[in-house]
Each structure stands twice: as structure tokens, then as C-alpha cells.
Amino acid sequence: MEDVPDLEDGDVGETQLKLAETLIASLDKPFTEINFEDRYRDALLELVEDKIGGKEIVTLSEESEYAPVVDIMDALKKSIEDAK
């Protein structure tokens, strides 16, 4: 309990405790029954298989498109001048 941050001391009623235990028990299952999907591994294996099969591998580089930086004071002055 001391490892949980921001945990205040308080009385826990029997009903609350029983509800918490029931909730935890309903969500409890053996680790072996959990189905994990490794999408990274699957994609990597597909890429390797394609490369072995002679398929041309094309990669796209991400280019960031930033808007030009605007001086807010200049924009405000222009806006005031346009309003006149």
C-alpha cells in the first residue's frame, strides 16, 4: 500500500471490499489464455518474405510540412491597418 502514490488512509466497508474482490475475480484469467498479437513482428516477417521473393521494397520518408512562422505582432498590426 505504501508504494501507491496519493493514497489516503480511509475506512473500507465490507461491501466495498467484497465488490472489489468480485470485480478482480471476474477479470482474472490465466496468462496463457490471453491472446497477444505482435503486429510489428508480423509486418517485419511479411517484409522479409517479400524481399526474399524478389519484390521491390519501397519505403516512404515522412516529410513534415510546417506552416511558415508568422510574427504575431506583424500580423496584428496588419490586421489593424486592414480594419481601418
QUIZI-V929357 format. One line per field, one symbol per residue. phi: phi as a letter, one per 20 degrees, with the letter a starting at -180 (. if undefined). psi: psi as a letter, one per 30 degrees, with the letter a starting at -180 (. if undefined). A space follows every 10 residues. Layout:
phi = ???
psi = ???
This chain:
phi = .feefleefa edffffffff ffffffefbf gfeeeeceff ffffffffff fffnffeddd eededefffd ffffffffff ffff
psi = effjlhkkkl kkleeeeeee eeeeeffklk effkjkkiee eeeeeeeeee eefgkkkkkk kkkkjklkkk jeeeeeeeee eef.
